[in-house]
Structures are given as structure tokens and as C-alpha cells.
């Protein structure tokens, strides 16, 4: 079991998975949420990083 977390956009439900990252936009797999740039926007709805909550699994 990994200690990677997932974060969910509170607006549209997009999931950021730390283990997978978002290589299409330059966020390599394994990038922790705290290391995602502060100007990150949800790729689906454009909301800011501050509007993501930890996803409880």
C-alpha cells in the first residue's frame, strides 16, 4: 500500500492522484499535492488548487 493521496475538485469532482501525477501538463508521477504549483487549476473546470479537498478512500 502506498502513502500517495488523492485530491478531489469540490466543483466538478476531478481527481488528482499523487501517484499518477498529470504528465500531460508537466506534473510528473509521484508529485505530492503540496508540491503541485500554487497556480495549478483544475484541468476540467479551471478552479484553483485551493478548491480541492483530500479524498477519503
PQR file with spaces between the fields and no chain letter, atoms N, CA, C, O and H, PARSE charges and radii, in Angstrom:
ATOM       1  N    UNK     1       0.844   -1.200    0.000 -0.4000 1.5000
ATOM       2  CA   UNK     1       0.000    0.000    0.000 -0.0000 2.0000
ATOM       3  C    UNK     1       0.878    1.249    0.000  0.5500 1.7000
ATOM       4  O    UNK     1       1.827    1.352    0.777 -0.5500 1.4000
ATOM       5  N    UNK     2       0.554    2.186   -0.872 -0.4000 1.5000
ATOM       6  CA   UNK     2       1.351    3.404   -0.952 -0.0000 2.0000
ATOM       7  C    UNK     2       0.765    4.457   -0.018  0.5500 1.7000
ATOM       8  O    UNK     2      -0.369    4.344    0.447 -0.5500 1.4000
ATOM       9  H    UNK     2      -0.217    2.103   -1.503  0.4000 1.0000
ATOM      10  N    UNK     3       1.568    5.478    0.239 -0.4000 1.5000
ATOM      11  CA   UNK     3       1.059    6.579    1.050 -0.0000 2.0000
ATOM      12  C    UNK     3       0.698    7.772    0.179  0.5500 1.7000
ATOM      13  O    UNK     3       0.580    8.896    0.668 -0.5500 1.4000
ATOM      14  H    UNK     3       2.489    5.569   -0.139  0.4000 1.0000
ATOM      15  N    UNK     4       0.521    7.517   -1.133 -0.4000 1.5000
ATOM      16  CA   UNK     4       0.063    8.582   -2.017 -0.0000 2.0000
ATOM      17  C    UNK     4      -1.401    8.879   -1.721  0.5500 1.7000
ATOM      18  O    UNK     4      -2.166    7.995   -1.336 -0.5500 1.4000
ATOM      19  H    UNK     4       0.617    6.604   -1.530  0.4000 1.0000
ATOM      20  N    UNK     5      -1.773   10.138   -1.908 -0.4000 1.5000
ATOM      21  CA   UNK     5      -3.146   10.561   -1.639 -0.0000 2.0000
ATOM      22  C    UNK     5      -3.797   11.018   -2.937  0.5500 1.7000
ATOM      23  O    UNK     5      -3.138   11.226   -3.957 -0.5500 1.4000
ATOM      24  H    UNK     5      -1.151   10.856   -2.221  0.4000 1.0000
ATOM      25  N    UNK     6      -5.106   11.164   -2.858 -0.4000 1.5000
ATOM      26  CA   UNK     6      -5.882   11.703   -3.974 -0.0000 2.0000
ATOM      27  C    UNK     6      -6.606   12.934   -3.467  0.5500 1.7000
ATOM      28  O    UNK     6      -6.994   13.016   -2.302 -0.5500 1.4000
ATOM      29  H    UNK     6      -5.640   10.995   -2.030  0.4000 1.0000
ATOM      30  N    UNK     7      -6.778   13.886   -4.364 -0.4000 1.5000
ATOM      31  CA   UNK     7      -7.425   15.158   -4.042 -0.0000 2.0000
ATOM      32  C    UNK     7      -8.554   15.380   -5.032  0.5500 1.7000
ATOM      33  O    UNK     7      -8.388   15.142   -6.229 -0.5500 1.4000
ATOM      34  H    UNK     7      -6.463   13.820   -5.311  0.4000 1.0000
ATOM      35  N    UNK     8      -9.700   15.835   -4.542 -0.4000 1.5000
ATOM      36  CA   UNK     8     -10.889   15.983   -5.390 -0.0000 2.0000
ATOM      37  C    UNK     8     -11.283   17.442   -5.525  0.5500 1.7000
ATOM      38  O    UNK     8     -11.342   18.176   -4.539 -0.5500 1.4000
ATOM      39  H    UNK     8      -9.834   16.028   -3.570  0.4000 1.0000
ATOM      40  N    UNK     9     -11.550   17.853   -6.753 -0.4000 1.5000
ATOM      41  CA   UNK     9     -12.075   19.188   -7.016 -0.0000 2.0000
ATOM      42  C    UNK     9     -13.493   19.261   -6.447  0.5500 1.7000
ATOM      43  O    UNK     9     -14.342   18.430   -6.771 -0.5500 1.4000
ATOM      44  H    UNK     9     -11.502   17.256   -7.554  0.4000 1.0000
ATOM      45  N    UNK    10     -13.744   20.265   -5.593 -0.4000 1.5000
ATOM      46  CA   UNK    10     -15.066   20.378   -4.962 -0.0000 2.0000
ATOM      47  C    UNK    10     -16.137   20.853   -5.945  0.5500 1.7000
ATOM      48  O    UNK    10     -17.330   20.741   -5.661 -0.5500 1.4000
ATOM      49  H    UNK    10     -13.055   20.940   -5.329  0.4000 1.0000
ATOM      50  N    UNK    11     -15.723   21.377   -7.087 -0.4000 1.5000
ATOM      51  CA   UNK    11     -16.685   21.885   -8.063 -0.0000 2.0000
ATOM      52  C    UNK    11     -17.139   20.789   -9.031  0.5500 1.7000
ATOM      53  O    UNK    11     -18.337   20.566   -9.205 -0.5500 1.4000
ATOM      54  H    UNK    11     -14.754   21.468   -7.317  0.4000 1.0000
ATOM      55  N    UNK    12     -16.161   20.099   -9.666 -0.4000 1.5000
ATOM      56  CA   UNK    12     -16.551   19.162  -10.732 -0.0000 2.0000
ATOM      57  C    UNK    12     -16.233   17.694  -10.417  0.5500 1.7000
ATOM      58  O    UNK    12     -16.648   16.801  -11.155 -0.5500 1.4000
ATOM      59  H    UNK    12     -15.188   20.281   -9.524  0.4000 1.0000
ATOM      60  N    UNK    13     -15.500   17.442   -9.328 -0.4000 1.5000
ATOM      61  CA   UNK    13     -15.211   16.060   -8.973 -0.0000 2.0000
ATOM      62  C    UNK    13     -13.958   15.473   -9.602  0.5500 1.7000
ATOM      63  O    UNK    13     -13.680   14.286   -9.433 -0.5500 1.4000
ATOM      64  H    UNK    13     -15.163   18.167   -8.728  0.4000 1.0000
ATOM      65  N    UNK    14     -13.189   16.298  -10.336 -0.4000 1.5000
ATOM      66  CA   UNK    14     -11.926   15.816  -10.904 -0.0000 2.0000
ATOM      67  C    UNK    14     -11.020   15.317   -9.779  0.5500 1.7000
ATOM      68  O    UNK    14     -10.945   15.934   -8.717 -0.5500 1.4000
ATOM      69  H    UNK    14     -13.415   17.263  -10.473  0.4000 1.0000
ATOM      70  N    UNK    15     -10.335   14.201  -10.015 -0.4000 1.5000
ATOM      71  CA   UNK    15      -9.447   13.622   -9.003 -0.0000 2.0000
ATOM      72  C    UNK    15      -7.991   13.803   -9.423  0.5500 1.7000
ATOM      73  O    UNK    15      -7.592   13.400  -10.515 -0.5500 1.4000
ATOM      74  H    UNK    15     -10.396   13.699  -10.878  0.4000 1.0000
ATOM      75  N    UNK    16      -7.203   14.418   -8.534 -0.4000 1.5000
ATOM      76  CA   UNK    16      -5.746   14.449   -8.721 -0.0000 2.0000
ATOM      77  C    UNK    16      -5.165   13.329   -7.879  0.5500 1.7000
ATOM      78  O    UNK    16      -5.351   13.287   -6.663 -0.5500 1.4000
ATOM      79  H    UNK    16      -7.527   14.745   -7.647  0.4000 1.0000
ATOM      80  N    UNK    17      -4.458   12.418   -8.542 -0.4000 1.5000
ATOM      81  CA   UNK    17      -3.842   11.267   -7.892 -0.0000 2.0000
ATOM      82  C    UNK    17      -2.331   11.513   -7.841  0.5500 1.7000
ATOM      83  O    UNK    17      -1.673   11.586   -8.878 -0.5500 1.4000
ATOM      84  H    UNK    17      -4.307   12.452   -9.530  0.4000 1.0000
ATOM      85  N    UNK    18      -1.786   11.641   -6.619 -0.4000 1.5000
ATOM      86  CA   UNK    18      -0.361   11.922   -6.477 -0.0000 2.0000
ATOM      87  C    UNK    18       0.498   10.860   -7.151  0.5500 1.7000
ATOM      88  O    UNK    18       1.547   11.173   -7.715 -0.5500 1.4000
ATOM      89  H    UNK    18      -2.321   11.582   -5.776  0.4000 1.0000
ATOM      90  N    UNK    19       0.063    9.619   -7.096 -0.4000 1.5000
ATOM      91  CA   UNK    19       0.848    8.531   -7.674 -0.0000 2.0000
ATOM      92  C    UNK    19       0.950    8.664   -9.199  0.5500 1.7000
ATOM      93  O    UNK    19       1.996    8.379   -9.783 -0.5500 1.4000
ATOM      94  H    UNK    19      -0.789    9.365   -6.638  0.4000 1.0000
ATOM      95  N    UNK    20      -0.131    9.094   -9.831 -0.4000 1.5000
ATOM      96  CA   UNK    20      -0.158    9.210  -11.293 -0.0000 2.0000
ATOM      97  C    UNK    20       0.325   10.563  -11.797  0.5500 1.7000
ATOM      98  O    UNK    20       0.830   10.661  -12.915 -0.5500 1.4000
ATOM      99  H    UNK    20      -0.981    9.325   -9.357  0.4000 1.0000
ATOM     100  N    UNK    21       0.174   11.611  -10.983 -0.4000 1.5000
ATOM     101  CA   UNK    21       0.507   12.953  -11.445 -0.0000 2.0000
ATOM     102  C    UNK    21      -0.365   13.357  -12.630  0.5500 1.7000
ATOM     103  O    UNK    21      -1.419   12.770  -12.872 -0.5500 1.4000
ATOM     104  H    UNK    21      -0.237   11.531  -10.074  0.4000 1.0000
ATOM     105  N    UNK    22       0.086   14.353  -13.349 -0.4000 1.5000
ATOM     106  CA   UNK    22      -0.597   14.794  -14.576 -0.0000 2.0000
ATOM     107  C    UNK    22       0.479   15.094  -15.613  0.5500 1.7000
ATOM     108  O    UNK    22       0.731   16.256  -15.934 -0.5500 1.4000
ATOM     109  H    UNK    22       0.943   14.830  -13.152  0.4000 1.0000
ATOM     110  N    UNK    23       1.120   14.035  -16.143 -0.4000 1.5000
ATOM     111  CA   UNK    23       2.242   14.260  -17.059 -0.0000 2.0000
ATOM     112  C    UNK    23       1.898   15.092  -18.292  0.5500 1.7000
ATOM     113  O    UNK    23       2.774   15.746  -18.858 -0.5500 1.4000
ATOM     114  H    UNK    23       0.915   13.091  -15.883  0.4000 1.0000
ATOM     115  N    UNK    24       0.637   15.076  -18.713 -0.4000 1.5000
ATOM     116  CA   UNK    24       0.234   15.865  -19.885 -0.0000 2.0000
ATOM     117  C    UNK    24       0.422   17.360  -19.672  0.5500 1.7000
ATOM     118  O    UNK    24       0.581   18.117  -20.629 -0.5500 1.4000
ATOM     119  H    UNK    24      -0.075   14.546  -18.253  0.4000 1.0000
ATOM     120  N    UNK    25       0.402   17.785  -18.395 -0.4000 1.5000
ATOM     121  CA   UNK    25       0.595   19.217  -18.111 -0.0000 2.0000
ATOM     122  C    UNK    25       1.867   19.455  -17.295  0.5500 1.7000
ATOM     123  O    UNK    25       2.031   20.510  -16.683 -0.5500 1.4000
ATOM     124  H    UNK    25       0.272   17.171  -17.617  0.4000 1.0000
ATOM     125  N    UNK    26       2.760   18.471  -17.293 -0.4000 1.5000
ATOM     126  CA   UNK    26       4.071   18.668  -16.695 -0.0000 2.0000
ATOM     127  C    UNK    26       4.207   18.324  -15.226  0.5500 1.7000
ATOM     128  O    UNK    26       5.216   18.658  -14.605 -0.5500 1.4000
ATOM     129  H    UNK    26       2.627   17.614  -17.790  0.4000 1.0000
ATOM     130  N    UNK    27       3.200   17.655  -14.652 -0.4000 1.5000
ATOM     131  CA   UNK    27       3.289   17.234  -13.247 -0.0000 2.0000
ATOM     132  C    UNK    27       3.608   15.743  -13.246  0.5500 1.7000
ATOM     133  O    UNK    27       2.756   14.908  -13.551 -0.5500 1.4000
ATOM     134  H    UNK    27       2.380   17.384  -15.157  0.4000 1.0000
ATOM     135  N    UNK    28       4.851   15.429  -12.898 -0.4000 1.5000
ATOM     136  CA   UNK    28       5.329   14.041  -13.027 -0.0000 2.0000
ATOM     137  C    UNK    28       4.678   13.130  -11.992  0.5500 1.7000
ATOM     138  O    UNK    28       4.310   13.584  -10.909 -0.5500 1.4000
ATOM     139  H    UNK    28       5.543   16.107  -12.651  0.4000 1.0000
ATOM     140  N    UNK    29       4.532   11.840  -12.323 -0.4000 1.5000
ATOM     141  CA   UNK    29       4.003   10.877  -11.354 -0.0000 2.0000
ATOM     142  C    UNK    29       4.809   10.925  -10.052  0.5500 1.7000
ATOM     143  O    UNK    29       6.034   11.049  -10.061 -0.5500 1.4000
ATOM     144  H    UNK    29       4.831   11.472  -13.203  0.4000 1.0000
ATOM     145  N    UNK    30       4.094   10.825   -8.948 -0.4000 1.5000
ATOM     146  CA   UNK    30       4.733   10.872   -7.636 -0.0000 2.0000
ATOM     147  C    UNK    30       4.792   12.265   -7.035  0.5500 1.7000
ATOM     148  O    UNK    30       5.328   12.442   -5.941 -0.5500 1.4000
ATOM     149  H    UNK    30       3.099   10.725   -8.941  0.4000 1.0000
ATOM     150  N    UNK    31       4.246   13.265   -7.736 -0.4000 1.5000
ATOM     151  CA   UNK    31       4.262   14.642   -7.225 -0.0000 2.0000
ATOM     152  C    UNK    31       3.202   14.808   -6.140  0.5500 1.7000
ATOM     153  O    UNK    31       2.006   14.653   -6.387 -0.5500 1.4000
ATOM     154  H    UNK    31       3.810   13.121   -8.625  0.4000 1.0000
ATOM     155  N    UNK    32       3.664   15.125   -4.948 -0.4000 1.5000
ATOM     156  CA   UNK    32       2.757   15.353   -3.813 -0.0000 2.0000
ATOM     157  C    UNK    32       1.941   16.615   -4.054  0.5500 1.7000
ATOM     158  O    UNK    32       2.387   17.533   -4.742 -0.5500 1.4000
ATOM     159  H    UNK    32       4.635   15.252   -4.748  0.4000 1.0000
ATOM     160  N    UNK    33       0.748   16.649   -3.484 -0.4000 1.5000
ATOM     161  CA   UNK    33      -0.147   17.793   -3.659 -0.0000 2.0000
ATOM     162  C    UNK    33       0.528   19.091   -3.226  0.5500 1.7000
ATOM     163  O    UNK    33       0.380   20.122   -3.882 -0.5500 1.4000
ATOM     164  H    UNK    33       0.386   15.902   -2.926  0.4000 1.0000
ATOM     165  N    UNK    34       1.274   19.037   -2.112 -0.4000 1.5000
ATOM     166  CA   UNK    34       1.933   20.255   -1.632 -0.0000 2.0000
ATOM     167  C    UNK    34       3.017   20.740   -2.591  0.5500 1.7000
ATOM     168  O    UNK    34       3.450   21.889   -2.510 -0.5500 1.4000
ATOM     169  H    UNK    34       1.394   18.199   -1.579  0.4000 1.0000
ATOM     170  N    UNK    35       3.457   19.862   -3.502 -0.4000 1.5000
ATOM     171  CA   UNK    35       4.479   20.240   -4.478 -0.0000 2.0000
ATOM     172  C    UNK    35       3.892   20.644   -5.830  0.5500 1.7000
ATOM     173  O    UNK    35       4.621   21.068   -6.727 -0.5500 1.4000
ATOM     174  H    UNK    35       3.105   18.929   -3.567  0.4000 1.0000
ATOM     175  N    UNK    36       2.581   20.511   -5.970 -0.4000 1.5000
ATOM     176  CA   UNK    36       1.912   20.988   -7.190 -0.0000 2.0000
ATOM     177  C    UNK    36       1.945   22.522   -7.140  0.5500 1.7000
ATOM     178  O    UNK    36       1.674   23.104   -6.089 -0.5500 1.4000
ATOM     179  H    UNK    36       1.989   20.167   -5.241  0.4000 1.0000
ATOM     180  N    UNK    37       2.272   23.184   -8.252 -0.4000 1.5000
ATOM     181  CA   UNK    37       2.369   24.654   -8.245 -0.0000 2.0000
ATOM     182  C    UNK    37       1.113   25.334   -7.701  0.5500 1.7000
ATOM     183  O    UNK    37      -0.006   24.868   -7.917 -0.5500 1.4000
ATOM     184  H    UNK    37       2.493   22.711   -9.106  0.4000 1.0000
ATOM     185  N    UNK    38       1.318   26.435   -6.997 -0.4000 1.5000
ATOM     186  CA   UNK    38       0.199   27.172   -6.398 -0.0000 2.0000
ATOM     187  C    UNK    38      -0.768   27.711   -7.446  0.5500 1.7000
ATOM     188  O    UNK    38      -1.941   27.938   -7.146 -0.5500 1.4000
ATOM     189  H    UNK    38       2.227   26.813   -6.821  0.4000 1.0000
ATOM     190  N    UNK    39      -0.288   27.919   -8.674 -0.4000 1.5000
ATOM     191  CA   UNK    39      -1.175   28.449   -9.722 -0.0000 2.0000
ATOM     192  C    UNK    39      -1.883   27.338  -10.506  0.5500 1.7000
ATOM     193  O    UNK    39      -2.496   27.597  -11.542 -0.5500 1.4000
ATOM     194  H    UNK    39       0.664   27.735   -8.917  0.4000 1.0000
ATOM     195  N    UNK    40      -1.794   26.102  -10.004 -0.4000 1.5000
ATOM     196  CA   UNK    40      -2.485   24.970  -10.633 -0.0000 2.0000
ATOM     197  C    UNK    40      -3.980   25.248  -10.705  0.5500 1.7000
ATOM     198  O    UNK    40      -4.575   25.786   -9.771 -0.5500 1.4000
ATOM     199  H    UNK    40      -1.296   25.892   -9.162  0.4000 1.0000
ATOM     200  N    UNK    41      -4.573   24.874  -11.830 -0.4000 1.5000
ATOM     201  CA   UNK    41      -6.027   24.964  -12.000 -0.0000 2.0000
ATOM     202  C    UNK    41      -6.548   23.604  -12.415  0.5500 1.7000
ATOM     203  O    UNK    41      -5.868   22.863  -13.125 -0.5500 1.4000
ATOM     204  H    UNK    41      -4.090   24.437  -12.589  0.4000 1.0000
ATOM     205  N    UNK    42      -7.745   23.274  -11.977 -0.4000 1.5000
ATOM     206  CA   UNK    42      -8.380   22.017  -12.351 -0.0000 2.0000
ATOM     207  C    UNK    42      -8.440   21.917  -13.875  0.5500 1.7000
ATOM     208  O    UNK    42      -8.947   22.824  -14.535 -0.5500 1.4000
ATOM     209  H    UNK    42      -8.297   23.875  -11.400  0.4000 1.0000
ATOM     210  N    UNK    43      -7.921   20.809  -14.442 -0.4000 1.5000
ATOM     211  CA   UNK    43      -7.946   20.681  -15.904 -0.0000 2.0000
ATOM     212  C    UNK    43      -9.348   20.573  -16.488  0.5500 1.7000
ATOM     213  O    UNK    43      -9.534   20.810  -17.682 -0.5500 1.4000
ATOM     214  H    UNK    43      -7.509   20.072  -13.905  0.4000 1.0000
ATOM     215  N    UNK    44     -10.333   20.222  -15.675 -0.4000 1.5000
ATOM     216  CA   UNK    44     -11.696   20.079  -16.190 -0.0000 2.0000
ATOM     217  C    UNK    44     -12.531   21.354  -16.061  0.5500 1.7000
ATOM     218  O    UNK    44     -13.287   21.696  -16.970 -0.5500 1.4000
ATOM     219  H    UNK    44     -10.181   20.029  -14.706  0.4000 1.0000
ATOM     220  N    UNK    45     -12.394   22.065  -14.923 -0.4000 1.5000
ATOM     221  CA   UNK    45     -13.278   23.233  -14.726 -0.0000 2.0000
ATOM     222  C    UNK    45     -12.533   24.545  -14.474  0.5500 1.7000
ATOM     223  O    UNK    45     -13.149   25.611  -14.474 -0.5500 1.4000
ATOM     224  H    UNK    45     -11.780   21.788  -14.184  0.4000 1.0000
ATOM     225  N    UNK    46     -11.212   24.480  -14.260 -0.4000 1.5000
ATOM     226  CA   UNK    46     -10.432   25.705  -14.128 -0.0000 2.0000
ATOM     227  C    UNK    46     -10.405   26.315  -12.737  0.5500 1.7000
ATOM     228  O    UNK    46      -9.862   27.405  -12.555 -0.5500 1.4000
ATOM     229  H    UNK    46     -10.712   23.614  -14.261  0.4000 1.0000
ATOM     230  N    UNK    47     -10.976   25.638  -11.758 -0.4000 1.5000
ATOM     231  CA   UNK    47     -10.989   26.169  -10.385 -0.0000 2.0000
ATOM     232  C    UNK    47      -9.579   26.060   -9.788  0.5500 1.7000
ATOM     233  O    UNK    47      -8.770   25.259  -10.257 -0.5500 1.4000
ATOM     234  H    UNK    47     -11.417   24.753  -11.907  0.4000 1.0000
ATOM     235  N    UNK    48      -9.291   26.843   -8.781 -0.4000 1.5000
ATOM     236  CA   UNK    48      -7.933   26.899   -8.229 -0.0000 2.0000
ATOM     237  C    UNK    48      -7.604   25.699   -7.338  0.5500 1.7000
ATOM     238  O    UNK    48      -8.488   24.967   -6.894 -0.5500 1.4000
ATOM     239  H    UNK    48      -9.948   27.493   -8.400  0.4000 1.0000
ATOM     240  N    UNK    49      -6.314   25.526   -7.095 -0.4000 1.5000
ATOM     241  CA   UNK    49      -5.811   24.441   -6.245 -0.0000 2.0000
ATOM     242  C    UNK    49      -6.441   24.474   -4.851  0.5500 1.7000
ATOM     243  O    UNK    49      -6.617   23.432   -4.220 -0.5500 1.4000
ATOM     244  H    UNK    49      -5.596   26.120   -7.456  0.4000 1.0000
ATOM     245  N    UNK    50      -6.776   25.670   -4.378 -0.4000 1.5000
ATOM     246  CA   UNK    50      -7.339   25.802   -3.033 -0.0000 2.0000
ATOM     247  C    UNK    50      -8.719   25.156   -2.917  0.5500 1.7000
ATOM     248  O    UNK    50      -9.194   24.916   -1.807 -0.5500 1.4000
ATOM     249  H    UNK    50      -6.632   26.516   -4.891  0.4000 1.0000
ATOM     250  N    UNK    51      -9.362   24.876   -4.040 -0.4000 1.5000
ATOM     251  CA   UNK    51     -10.704   24.290   -4.034 -0.0000 2.0000
ATOM     252  C    UNK    51     -10.689   22.773   -4.235  0.5500 1.7000
ATOM     253  O    UNK    51     -11.628   22.199   -4.785 -0.5500 1.4000
ATOM     254  H    UNK    51      -8.976   25.071   -4.942  0.4000 1.0000
ATOM     255  N    UNK    52      -9.623   22.145   -3.787 -0.4000 1.5000
ATOM     256  CA   UNK    52      -9.519   20.687   -3.789 -0.0000 2.0000
ATOM     257  C    UNK    52      -9.485   20.214   -2.347  0.5500 1.7000
ATOM     258  O    UNK    52      -8.867   20.847   -1.491 -0.5500 1.4000
ATOM     259  H    UNK    52      -8.859   22.612   -3.340  0.4000 1.0000
ATOM     260  N    UNK    53     -10.152   19.100   -2.082 -0.4000 1.5000
ATOM     261  CA   UNK    53     -10.153   18.501   -0.744 -0.0000 2.0000
ATOM     262  C    UNK    53      -9.541   17.117   -0.826  0.5500 1.7000
ATOM     263  O    UNK    53      -9.615   16.458   -1.863 -0.5500 1.4000
ATOM     264  H    UNK    53     -10.655   18.586   -2.777  0.4000 1.0000
ATOM     265  N    UNK    54      -8.922   16.665    0.291 -0.4000 1.5000
ATOM     266  CA   UNK    54      -8.396   15.291    0.295 -0.0000 2.0000
ATOM     267  C    UNK    54      -9.540   14.296    0.104  0.5500 1.7000
ATOM     268  O    UNK    54     -10.613   14.444    0.689 -0.5500 1.4000
ATOM     269  H    UNK    54      -8.862   17.200    1.134  0.4000 1.0000
ATOM     270  N    UNK    55      -9.296   13.296   -0.713 -0.4000 1.5000
ATOM     271  CA   UNK    55     -10.306   12.267   -0.985 -0.0000 2.0000
ATOM     272  C    UNK    55     -10.106   11.135   -0.019  0.5500 1.7000
ATOM     273  O    UNK    55      -9.030   10.538    0.031 -0.5500 1.4000
ATOM     274  H    UNK    55      -8.424   13.175   -1.188  0.4000 1.0000
ATOM     275  N    UNK    56     -11.131   10.827    0.752 -0.4000 1.5000
ATOM     276  CA   UNK    56     -11.062    9.720    1.699 -0.0000 2.0000
ATOM     277  C    UNK    56     -11.455    8.436    0.981  0.5500 1.7000
ATOM     278  O    UNK    56     -12.529    8.341    0.387 -0.5500 1.4000
ATOM     279  H    UNK    56     -12.005   11.312    0.711  0.4000 1.0000
ATOM     280  N    UNK    57     -10.564    7.452    1.047 -0.4000 1.5000
ATOM     281  CA   UNK    57     -10.866    6.186    0.366 -0.0000 2.0000
ATOM     282  C    UNK    57     -11.113    5.085    1.378  0.5500 1.7000
ATOM     283  O    UNK    57     -11.382    3.946    0.997 -0.5500 1.4000
ATOM     284  H    UNK    57      -9.692    7.529    1.529  0.4000 1.0000
